[in-house]
């Protein structure tokens, strides 16, 4: 539904608006029962002493306010949100006001004093929408006598695609709770959330816990519980660098991606390659005479004018230098690789042959034969390179595919099983067709995540629809079977139970589980499992 132009503002204390923006409360005090449907939330600074604030608001709320929104420009008022009025209720009874105080940021004493003065309180239920960027209203500083009143504003403002702080379902739950004056849910967690405010900016763990707590308390949308991995900044450069960047930069990103996926790089090997003698002592370089010939062949390959010796690091060291592997990881299994940039540059058979000879030269025959071999390349393979790759069971992975795989790991840390990936990489097809099987591995993993997401959603929506606290296995099966997602497979009761146990484990924490007296498990919703595809779809050269 489109929002009409916003030409009116409700004047509220800046701290009241702060409580609304925190999601801590969804109501505001108005001076009248009849109110506009849509309006801006205009802050007014309170000129009162700190001890008066302490009697007006709960101490937990005041402790959570690190930088309250206040007016600093005398000729402009900064507005952070607009609201839609859902309903208005009157309160006056002392018991009602005490229960109301438990569900808002106001103290019971303040509400009772206000009710004695006004005889009754008009409480507006507001669905608040936060602007992505605050707007400035050109007006003079507002006096406190404007609090609770609506005023016209200069100009006509749109909603600017502002995002509601709460989903419709969560807002309806909170509104129902306030109307019935039901006790707050998980009130014991509010002090913990307050303590996290002071440390969350310097700790990702505290930030994640804070977001989960605020959602559990009903103060935020489920989407806010998701924290994007900061590594996505460089992960999403893989495709661009692999297609158009330098060889050295691409090699570094490939190595970082493999480490992100959970591989360990064998730095000892590269140090040994520089020192020479230590490598032989550690058994990394074998004394097989055949390897001496292979080393000479590798050196000749590197002298090929088509090599990437010009795309080196700042110190002049060429990528793919003779006697050195681009990529070698030793855990959880051996993986060797070569990196070739350039979307339009063909990958010659020399690149594939180089990887084989360097692997045979620098590693024991047993390790190299059992290792996963990958040519990370953006361009198409020549016919000769394709034959070498197929004949030596070598995979070819495009930068886009490696980016998809690494993004999947960043967005869903436990989703990429490296042993399953090994099985994928050690099965035919090889050569350029192997890129498709890795993309299929990503697609299959995303499908498994979507299946689990659908189960979490089925539990959440059933509980919201019925108002129940938990749901049994059979009911989950029925709710899942009614899922509108057409590409999800049908599941047996046993399969659903296994997945519910997984989703309710302490390490997952998407669902909660409790055992009834009969030994029957019931489940309840904790947080959403949002599944987003990687930023790139499957690409082919």
N, C-alpha and C positions, 0 to 999 in steps of 0.2 A: 504494500500500500504506500503510495507516495505521500510525503509529508507536506502540508501547506507551508507557505512562507512564514518564517518566524518573525513576528513583529512585536512580540510582547516578552517581557522578562519577569520572572519571580525573584524578588530580592530576598536573599537568605544570608545569614551569617557565613563568613568564609569557612569556618570550621564545620558548619552543617553541610556545606557543599563538599568539603573534604571527606566527610563520612559517607556521603552519597557516592563520591568517586571511588572510594575504597570498596564500595559494595557492602559496607558494614550495616547500612540501613537503606531502606527504599521509601522512606516517608519524609515529608517536610511539613512544617507548621504553617498554616495559612490563616489569614484574617477573615476569610469568608468561605462559605460552603460551596458557592457556585464559582467555578474557575474555568479558564480557557483549557482547551485540550492539549495544545502544544505551546511551549514557551522556552526561552533561554533561562539558564540559572545564573543569576547575577549576584556576585559576592559583595557583601558589606562587611567591612572590618569592625570588630567590636572593640570599643575603647574601655576595656575593663581590666582590672588587676588579675594577676595569675591566680590568686586565691579564689577569686570569683569564678574563674574558668573551672577550677577544681570542683566547685559546687554545682556547676552547670553540666559538665560532661563526666563520663566514666574515666577513671585514671588510666585504664588500659588504652582507651582511645587517644587520650592526650599524649601518652608515651609513644604511640604509633605515628604521631604527626611530626615528621622530621622537618618538612618545609611546607607549611600550610600556604594555600593560595591566598595571596593578599594583594591589595591595591598599592602599587608603587608609583604609578603615573597619575598625578592629580587630574589630568584631563582625559583619561581613558580608563575603562574597566575591562579587564581581561576575563573572557568567558571560556570555560573549558568544556561545557556540556549543554545540551538541551534535554528537555524531559517531556514525556507524554503522561498526562494525568489519567490514571486508570479509574480511580474512584476517590470518594472523600467520605471520611467517617468522623463521627463526633465521640469524644471521650470526656468523662467528668468524674466517674466513680473512683475513689481512692485506690481500691484494689486493682481496677483496670489500669490505672496510671502506673502502679508499681510493676504490673506484668509487662506493660508497654516499655518501661525503662529497661527491662531485661533484654528487650529485642531491638533496642536502638542505642545510640551513643549518648543519649541524655540521661541524667540522673533522675531518680524518683523524686527527690526533693525539688528539683527544678520544675518538673512537670506538675507537681502538686501546687507549688507556688503560682505557676502560670495559670493553672486551672482556677485557683481561688480568685485570681485577678480578673480572668476573662469569663469565669463561670463554666465554660466548656471549651474544649480544644478541637479545632478543625484540623484533621490530619489528612494530607494529600498522599496518595500512593503513586509513586513516580517510577516510570520505567526510564532510566537515565541512559542517554547516548553521549559518549565522549567524542569530541572532535579530534581528528588526527592532528590538527594544528589549532591552537587556541585562536580565538578571534578577539579583536579589540573594539569595544564600543566607545565611540567618542562622546564622553559625557563627564561631568564633574563628579567628584567623589560623593557617594550617596550617604546620607545621614541614617542613623540607626532607626529613625521613625518610619523608614521605608520597609523595614524587615517584615515579611509576611504579606506585602502588597505587590500587586502587579503594576508594572509601568510600561509605557510604550517605548520602543527603542528607535533610534535613527536608522533608517534603511530597512531593507527586507532581506532577511538571512535565510539561506537554505540549510538543509540538514548536513550538507557537504559529505554525504555518505558516512556519517558518524556511526560507530559501532555500538550497539546496546551492550551495557555492562553485563547483563544477565540474559540468558536465553528465555524465550517465552515460557517454557516449561518450568525453569527454575524460578522465574519471577512469580508465576502462578502459585508455586509452592510457598514462597516467602509471603505472598499476599494473604494466602489462606491461613498461614501460621499467625500473622499479625491480626487478622480479623477475629480469629478464634482465641487469640492471646495464648497460644500454646507455648510451652517452655522452649527455650532455644535448644537447638540440636548441637551436641558436642561442645557445650559451653566451656568444658574443661580444657579445650584446645586453644581458646582465644588468648590466654596469657602466653602460651608458647609462640603463637603467631606474632604477638607483640614483641617478644624478645628477638625474633628473627629479623625484625625491621632494621635493627642497628647493624646487623652483620651480613645481610643478604647481598649487598652490593659487592662485597669482597669474597664471596664464596658461592660457587656454582651449586654446591650441595645445599647450602642454606637457601639459595634462591629457588631451587627446585622444590624443597620441602615447603617453603612459604607459599609457593603457587599451589601445591597440592592441598595444603591446609585451607587456603582461602576458598578453593573449589569445594572442599569437603564441608566447610562452614556455610556454603551457599552464597559466597561473596563475589564469585567470578564465573566466567564462562569456562566450559571444559577446554576450549581451545587454548586458554591461557596457561594450562598446566604443561603445555609442551614447550620445551626449551630447545631452540635450534643450536646444533653443534657449531661452534665458531670455526671449526675446520672446514665447513662448507665453503668458506670464502676461497680457499685455495683449491679445494676439490673441484669446484665448478669452473676452474681455469684449465682443467686437464684437456678438454676437447680443443679449446682455442690454441693452447700451447702445442699440443700434439700435431695439430694441422698446420699451424702457421708460425710457431715459435722456434726457439733455438734447441739444438739437440741436447745441450747440457741442462737447460731448464726443464726439458721434458723428462730427461732421465731422473732428475731430482724429484719431480712430481710423481713419477712412477714408483720410485723407492718409498716416498712418503705414503703413497696410497697402499702399498703392500704392508708397511708397518701399521697403518691404520686398520687394515683388515685383520691384523693379528700375527703376521709373519715376523720373524726376527732376522735381521741382516747380520751376516757374519763379518763384522769389522776386522776380526783377526785375519781373515783371508786376505783382505785388501792390504792390510799392513804387511802381511807376509809377501805379497806380490811385489811390494816396494823394496823389502829387504832381501828377498831372494832366499837366503840360506834357511831362515826359520820355517819357511813353508815346507821344505822337504822334511825337516825334523818332525813337524806336526802331522805329516802324512797327507797334507792337502795336495802337494805336488808329488806325483809318483815318478819312479825311475824307469818306467816302461819305455823301452827304446822307441816304440811306436809313437809315443808322445813327443819325442824330439822332432820327428818328421812332421807331426801335426802342428807343432809350434812354428816350424819354418813356413808351413803352408799358411798359417794364420797371419804371419808377418807379411807374406806376399799379398794376402787379401787386403790387409790394411793399407797397402801401397796403391790400391786401386783408386784412380781419380774420382770414382763415384762415392768414396767413403766420406764420412762427416767430420773429417779431421779439422775443418775450418770452424765447426760449431762447438767450440770449446768454452771452458769456463774462463773467468777473467784472468787467471794466472797462465793461460795459454795451454793447459793440459787438454789434449783432444779427447773427445768422447769416443769410446770404442777403440782406445789405443791398444796396440798389439800387446798381448800378454795380460790383458785385463778384461774381466767380464763387466758388462754394464750393470747387471743385476745378479746377485746371488743371495738367497735366503736359505737358512738351514733348518729352521723350526716353524711350524710343526712338521714340515717335511721339506726336502730340498727343492728349490725352485731356481732355475737359471733363466736369464732373459737378456734380450738385446732390444735397444730402443732406436727407432727410426722415425724422424719427423718428416712432415711434408705431405700435404694432402694430394698433391699432384705428382709427387716423385715416386716412380716405381721402386718396389723393393726387389733388388736383384738376388739371384741365387747366391751371390757372394755373402750377403748378410746372413742368410740361413746357414751357409757352410761355415762362416766365421764362428757362430755360436756353437756349432757342433765341435769344431776343432779346439776352441778355447776351453770348452767344458771338458773335453777329453784330456787336454793338456794340464789343466789346473786342478782338476778333481780326480779322485780315484775312479777307476772304471765302474765300480759297483755303485758309488754315489751318483755318478752322472747318468748311468743307465736307468736308475730308479727315480731320477729327478723329473719334475714337471718342467717342460721347456716352452717358453712363450716368447714370441716375437711381437713386441709392442710397436705397431706401425700404423700410420694413417693412410698411406698410399696403397695402391693395388699391387699385388704380387705378379712378377713375371712368371711365365710358364715354368721356367727352370726353378725359381724359388718355390713355386707351388709343389713341384715334384719333390724337392728336397724336404720341404716341411712335412708332406704326407709320408715320405719314406722314413723319416726320423721321428715320427710321432710328435711333431712340433705344433703347438697352438699358435694362432695369430689373433691378437686382440687389438681392436681399434681403440683410440683414446676415448671415444664416446662410451664404449662398453665398459672400460675400466672406470670411467667417471660414474656410470650408473651403478656399478657394483660397489664403489666406495661410498657413494651417496646413500645407498641402501644401508651400509654399515653405520654411517653417521646418523641417519634418521632412526634406525632401529638397531641399536648396538648388539643385541643378541640374535639377530636374524640370520647372519651369514655364518654358516657352519663350514669351516675350512676343510673338514674331512669330506663332506659332501661335495665341496668344490673340487677337491682333489680327484674324487671319483669322476666328476664331470670332465675335468681336464685330461684324465688318463684314458678316456673312452673316445673312440672315433665319433665324428670325423675330425680330421686334423687339417692343417692348412687354413685357407680363408674361410672354409665352412665352419671352423671351430668357433669363430666369433658369434655365429648364430646360437650355438649350444650354450655359450656363456650368457647371452641375452635371455635365453629360455630359462636358464638357472635363476636369473634375476626375476623373470616373470613368475616362475613357479613359487619363489619365495614370497613375492608380493601377494600372490593368491592365497598362500597359507596365512599371511597376516590379515588379509581381508576376511577370511573365514573366521578368524578369532575376533576380529573387530565386529563382525555381524553378530556373534554370540553375545559380546559385551553390550552391543546396542539393543539386542532383543531383551536382555535382562533389564536394562535401563528403562526402555520404553514401556515394558510391561509394568514395572513398579510405579512409574509416573502415571500411567493410565489407571491403575487400580488403586493406588494409594497404599499398597501393602509394603511391608518392610523387607520381605524376602520372597524367594521363588524357588520351587522345587525342580528337580531334574526333568520330570515329565512335562511340566509347563514350559520349561526352557526349550525342550525339543519341539513343542507345538509352536511356540513363538518364533523359533528359528525357521521352521518349515513355512511360516507365513511371511518370511522376509521378502521384500520386493526385489532384492538383488537376484537377477536371473542366472548369473554365471557361477553361483556357488553350488557346490555338490551337495547331494543329500547325505545325511549322516545317520548312523545307527545310534541307539541310545547309549551304547558303550562308548562310542567315539565322542559323543557330546559330553559324557561324564568325564572322560580323560582330559578333554580340552578345558572344561570348567575347572578341574583340579589344577591344571597348569596355570590358568588365568587367575586363580585365587591363591597361588603360592606367594609367600612373602617376597620373593624376588621379582614377581610380576606385579602384583598389587592392583590389577584392574578390577577384580571382583573380591568380595569378602566371602568367607564360608564359615558356617557354624553347623554343628551336629545336633540334631534334635534328640529327644529322649529315646526315640525308636531306633536310633542309629542312622536315620536318614539325613543326608546332607541337604542344606538349603543355602542359597547364594544371594548376595546383595551387591549392589553397584557401588564402586569406589571412584573410578575415573575412566575416562574414555580412552579407547585405543584408536588413535587417528592414523590412518594409513595413507601416505602421500607417495605417489610415484616419483621417481627421480626426475630431475629437471630435463633430462634428455630421453627421448624415445629411442628405440633401436634404430641404428643408422647403418647404412651399407655404402661402400665407396662407389 
